[in-house]
Amino acid sequence: MINYQKELNPEQLAVVQNGDGHCLVLAGAGSGKTRTIIYRLAYLLEKGIDPKNICLVTFTNKASKEMISRAEFLLGYKPQGLMAGTFHHLANLLLRRFGRKIGLEPNFTILDEDDRKSLIKASIAEAGIDTRARRFPAPAVLQEIFSFAKNSRNSLDQAIEIKHEKFLEIKEDISSVRRIFEQKKKQGNMVDFDDLLSRTLELLETQEDVRDGLARTFKYVLVDEYQDTNPVQAAILYYLSSHWRNILVVGDDAQSIYSFRAADIK
């Protein structure tokens, strides 16, 4: 048995032992946030919660492996069946399993940044836009606009206005490029990193059986680095924790650095 009183300070202990329901933990750098979530995981497993009933969401896959490894060390055994990883890792697993329900074949290809830029470039050409004859955003800029629109759950017009207001006068052309870009991905059974999140949210919003099944499975949802979540990720967490309503999130409100990806501390 782990001696939690000895291993943790009073604030950490309170979170570990009383983190049921909706629990938000804000703490500064070096205060032991990750340590607290690891001990919370170990505490739940010691209390007899089946690993498959816990969903651990981390900022990087490396962090996920390290946290599970540290929990294993504390417990003295490997918890089998734990759902753990980044939002994109979890989204990939869910879409491979349930994607057909929203028209996505399980052998879909994930585009990297270079692939995505190339596809946007091809979409510009297919839209018949002569980028030499007029000032038109580069593929990297379009990628930024499309990504922000998807992750913030804003319209394309709103995303252009927020990120690159000077391009509002050519928003119809930008919209045409985006439409062709989305069609090409659909036809090729391809997704980019933003789609992993948005299609997972689509799955949870439209497929009641999947949503309810996952929500009933995950009795506890634990989230690290919560300050860097965007509206799509927050909505995914809302659905995954909607049955048992046990969600513990830890973060540092002074360290949110992903606003360009629509992360919002609010």
Backbone torsions as a table, in degrees:
resi	resn	phi	psi	omega
1	MET	NA	139.2	179.5
2	ILE	-80.6	135.5	177.2
3	ASN	-90.2	88.1	-174.1
4	TYR	-65.5	-36.8	-179.9
5	GLN	-61.8	-35.3	-178.7
6	LYS	-79.2	-36.3	-172.8
7	GLU	-81.8	-23.0	-171.5
8	LEU	-122.9	153.6	173.2
9	ASN	-81.7	168.8	-173.7
10	PRO	-57.1	-38.5	180.0
11	GLU	-67.6	-43.0	178.2
12	GLN	-64.7	-42.9	-179.4
13	LEU	-60.6	-40.2	179.9
14	ALA	-61.5	-40.9	179.4
15	VAL	-67.6	-46.3	-176.5
16	VAL	-62.2	-42.2	-174.7
17	GLN	-91.8	-20.4	-175.7
18	ASN	-127.3	33.5	-175.6
19	GLY	-90.9	23.3	177.4
20	ASP	-74.8	167.5	-179.8
21	GLY	72.4	-156.2	176.7
22	HIS	-87.1	114.1	-174.2
23	CYS	-129.1	115.6	178.1
24	LEU	-107.7	123.4	179.5
25	VAL	-115.8	113.1	175.8
26	LEU	-107.0	126.4	-179.0
27	ALA	-153.4	151.9	-176.4
28	GLY	-78.0	175.2	179.5
29	ALA	-60.8	138.1	176.5
30	GLY	78.8	10.1	-177.2
31	SER	-91.9	-1.8	177.1
32	GLY	88.5	32.3	179.3
33	LYS	-61.6	-49.4	-177.9
34	THR	-65.7	-40.0	176.6
35	ARG	-57.2	-41.8	-179.2
36	THR	-63.2	-42.7	-178.3
37	ILE	-69.9	-33.6	177.0
38	ILE	-64.7	-45.1	179.4
39	TYR	-68.6	-32.8	175.2
40	ARG	-62.9	-43.8	177.2
41	LEU	-59.7	-48.7	179.9
42	ALA	-61.8	-40.2	-179.6
43	TYR	-61.6	-45.0	179.9
44	LEU	-63.4	-42.2	-179.6
45	LEU	-67.1	-39.0	177.1
46	GLU	-65.1	-29.8	179.4
47	LYS	-77.7	-2.5	175.6
48	GLY	98.6	8.5	176.7
49	ILE	-70.7	131.1	178.8
50	ASP	-66.6	132.9	-180.0
51	PRO	-52.3	-34.9	-178.2
52	LYS	-68.7	-12.1	177.9
53	ASN	-93.2	10.0	179.2
54	ILE	-120.9	134.6	175.4
55	CYS	-117.3	118.5	-179.2
56	LEU	-110.4	117.2	-178.5
57	VAL	-109.8	125.6	-177.1
58	THR	-123.9	170.1	-176.2
59	PHE	-79.7	-33.6	177.1
60	THR	-132.5	156.2	177.1
61	ASN	-66.3	-31.4	176.8
62	LYS	-62.2	-43.0	178.9
63	ALA	-62.4	-39.9	179.4
64	SER	-60.3	-47.6	-179.9
65	LYS	-61.5	-43.1	-179.1
66	GLU	-64.3	-41.2	-179.0
67	MET	-66.4	-42.3	178.9
68	ILE	-66.3	-40.2	178.8
69	SER	-61.1	-42.4	179.3
70	ARG	-68.4	-36.4	177.0
71	ALA	-66.0	-40.5	177.3
72	GLU	-59.6	-43.1	-179.8
73	PHE	-61.3	-42.4	179.4
74	LEU	-64.3	-42.6	-173.5
75	LEU	-82.1	-31.5	-176.7
76	GLY	87.2	11.1	175.8
77	TYR	-154.9	165.5	-178.4
78	LYS	-95.3	117.9	178.3
79	PRO	-73.5	112.6	-177.4
80	GLN	-85.5	136.2	173.6
81	GLY	94.3	1.4	179.3
82	LEU	-67.1	130.5	175.5
83	MET	-88.2	112.1	-174.7
84	ALA	-146.3	144.3	177.2
85	GLY	150.8	-170.6	178.1
86	THR	-75.0	168.0	174.2
87	PHE	-55.2	-43.0	-177.0
88	HIS	-68.8	-36.7	177.1
89	HIS	-63.5	-47.3	179.9
90	LEU	-64.7	-40.7	179.3
91	ALA	-62.2	-42.4	178.6
92	ASN	-59.5	-45.3	179.4
93	LEU	-62.0	-44.3	-177.5
94	LEU	-67.9	-39.2	-179.2
95	LEU	-72.7	-34.0	175.4
96	ARG	-63.3	-33.7	-176.3
97	ARG	-84.7	-41.5	-172.1
98	PHE	-118.2	0.7	-172.1
99	GLY	-56.7	-30.1	-178.9
100	ARG	-57.6	-28.6	-179.0
101	LYS	-65.5	-20.4	177.2
102	ILE	-120.2	25.5	172.7
103	GLY	81.5	21.7	-179.6
104	LEU	-116.3	117.8	179.7
105	GLU	-70.4	144.6	-173.7
106	PRO	-65.2	-14.8	179.3
107	ASN	-95.3	26.3	-178.0
108	PHE	-58.4	152.3	178.1
109	THR	-97.4	138.6	175.9
110	ILE	-99.3	119.7	-179.9
111	LEU	-75.9	136.4	171.3
112	ASP	-87.8	-178.7	-175.2
113	GLU	-59.9	-43.1	-178.5
114	ASP	-66.5	-42.0	177.6
115	ASP	-59.4	-43.1	-177.3
116	ARG	-65.2	-42.8	178.4
117	LYS	-61.9	-42.3	179.7
118	SER	-61.7	-41.0	-179.5
119	LEU	-68.6	-36.9	176.4
120	ILE	-66.0	-41.0	178.1
121	LYS	-59.7	-44.4	178.5
122	ALA	-65.2	-34.2	179.4
123	SER	-69.3	-35.9	176.4
124	ILE	-62.2	-45.5	-179.7
125	ALA	-63.4	-43.5	-179.2
126	GLU	-66.0	-28.4	178.1
127	ALA	-76.0	-6.7	177.4
128	GLY	75.8	26.8	-177.8
129	ILE	-93.7	123.8	177.1
130	ASP	-90.4	101.3	-175.4
131	THR	-71.8	-14.3	178.0
132	ARG	-84.3	-25.8	-176.5
133	ALA	-82.0	-17.8	-178.0
134	ARG	-150.3	162.4	179.1
135	ARG	-75.9	114.0	-177.7
136	PHE	-133.9	140.1	-177.2
137	PRO	-60.4	142.7	177.0
138	ALA	-67.6	158.5	178.8
139	PRO	-51.8	-37.7	-179.6
140	ALA	-64.9	-36.2	179.2
141	VAL	-72.1	-42.4	176.5
142	LEU	-60.8	-41.3	178.2
143	GLN	-58.6	-42.0	179.1
144	GLU	-63.4	-43.0	-179.5
145	ILE	-66.1	-48.2	-179.5
146	PHE	-60.1	-42.9	-178.3
147	SER	-64.0	-45.2	-178.9
148	PHE	-63.7	-41.1	179.4
149	ALA	-59.3	-44.8	-177.1
150	LYS	-68.6	-45.6	-175.2
151	ASN	-75.0	-26.8	-179.8
152	SER	-91.8	-10.0	-176.1
153	ARG	62.9	32.0	174.5
154	ASN	-97.3	162.5	173.0
155	SER	-71.8	164.9	178.6
156	LEU	-62.0	-41.4	178.6
157	ASP	-58.7	-44.3	179.5
158	GLN	-63.9	-40.6	-179.9
159	ALA	-64.5	-41.1	177.9
160	ILE	-63.1	-44.2	-178.5
161	GLU	-62.1	-40.1	-178.4
162	ILE	-74.5	-43.2	-171.5
163	LYS	-93.0	-40.8	-174.9
164	HIS	-147.3	74.2	-174.8
165	GLU	-57.2	-29.2	-177.4
166	LYS	-63.9	-17.4	-179.0
167	PHE	-95.7	7.2	-179.8
168	LEU	-60.0	-33.4	-177.3
169	GLU	-67.9	-18.0	178.1
170	ILE	-115.9	27.7	-175.7
171	LYS	-62.5	-29.0	179.3
172	GLU	-65.8	-40.9	177.6
173	ASP	-66.4	-41.4	178.4
174	ILE	-62.7	-39.3	177.9
175	SER	-63.2	-39.3	178.2
176	SER	-62.8	-42.9	179.2
177	VAL	-62.8	-43.3	-179.2
178	ARG	-63.7	-40.6	-179.7
179	ARG	-61.9	-43.8	179.2
180	ILE	-67.1	-41.6	178.1
181	PHE	-58.0	-45.9	179.8
182	GLU	-66.6	-37.7	178.5
183	GLN	-63.7	-43.8	-179.0
184	LYS	-61.7	-41.8	178.2
185	LYS	-63.5	-43.3	-178.6
186	LYS	-64.1	-45.2	-179.1
187	GLN	-64.3	-34.1	-178.1
188	GLY	-92.1	6.2	-176.3
189	ASN	51.3	51.6	-177.7
190	MET	-121.2	150.1	172.6
191	VAL	-135.6	153.1	170.8
192	ASP	-103.6	-177.5	-175.0
193	PHE	-64.9	-32.8	177.5
194	ASP	-68.4	-37.1	179.0
195	ASP	-64.3	-34.8	178.7
196	LEU	-52.9	-43.2	-179.7
197	LEU	-76.6	-49.5	-174.6
198	SER	-66.9	-36.3	178.9
199	ARG	-71.9	-33.3	175.1
200	THR	-64.7	-42.1	177.2
201	LEU	-63.9	-40.8	176.1
202	GLU	-58.7	-44.0	178.1
203	LEU	-57.9	-48.0	-177.2
204	LEU	-70.0	-33.7	-178.4
205	GLU	-76.2	-31.6	-172.2
206	THR	-104.8	-19.9	-175.4
207	GLN	-111.9	93.3	-174.0
208	GLU	-60.1	-38.1	-178.2
209	ASP	-65.4	-41.3	178.1
210	VAL	-66.6	-47.8	-179.1
211	ARG	-58.0	-49.1	-177.7
212	ASP	-67.4	-37.9	179.7
213	GLY	-63.2	-44.7	179.7
214	LEU	-68.8	-42.1	-179.0
215	ALA	-63.2	-35.6	178.3
216	ARG	-74.6	-29.8	179.3
217	THR	-69.4	-45.5	-173.8
218	PHE	-88.4	93.9	178.0
219	LYS	-71.3	-28.7	-179.8
220	TYR	-134.9	130.0	174.7
221	VAL	-116.4	123.2	-178.8
222	LEU	-117.4	130.3	-175.0
223	VAL	-130.3	125.9	176.8
224	ASP	-98.8	155.7	177.8
225	GLU	53.0	46.6	-174.3
226	TYR	-64.7	-21.6	-176.8
227	GLN	-64.3	-17.7	-177.5
228	ASP	-101.8	18.4	176.2
229	THR	-85.3	147.4	176.5
230	ASN	-106.1	175.5	-176.5
231	PRO	-56.8	-34.9	178.8
232	VAL	-67.0	-46.2	179.0
233	GLN	-63.5	-40.4	178.8
234	ALA	-62.5	-39.6	179.1
235	ALA	-67.1	-38.1	176.5
236	ILE	-60.0	-46.1	178.6
237	LEU	-61.3	-40.3	179.8
238	TYR	-57.6	-45.8	-178.7
239	TYR	-70.8	-40.2	-178.4
240	LEU	-65.6	-27.7	-178.0
241	SER	-104.8	14.1	-169.6
242	SER	-75.0	-17.9	-179.0
243	HIS	-89.8	-58.0	-176.3
244	TRP	-84.2	-22.9	176.4
245	ARG	59.5	34.4	174.0
246	ASN	-109.5	97.9	-179.8
247	ILE	-132.5	119.6	179.3
248	LEU	-110.9	119.4	178.9
249	VAL	-121.4	137.1	178.1
250	VAL	-123.1	145.1	-179.7
251	GLY	-172.5	176.9	179.4
252	ASP	-125.0	108.5	-174.9
253	ASP	-67.2	-9.8	177.5
254	ALA	-92.6	-1.7	-173.7
255	GLN	-122.0	27.2	178.3
256	SER	-78.2	113.5	-173.3
257	ILE	-118.6	5.1	-175.4
258	TYR	-113.4	36.9	178.5
259	SER	-63.3	-27.0	178.6
260	PHE	-66.7	-19.9	173.9
261	ARG	-101.1	18.7	176.8
262	ALA	74.8	15.3	172.1
263	ALA	-62.9	139.6	-175.0
264	ASP	-142.1	116.1	-177.5
265	ILE	-61.2	-25.1	-178.8
266	LYS	-68.2	NA	NA
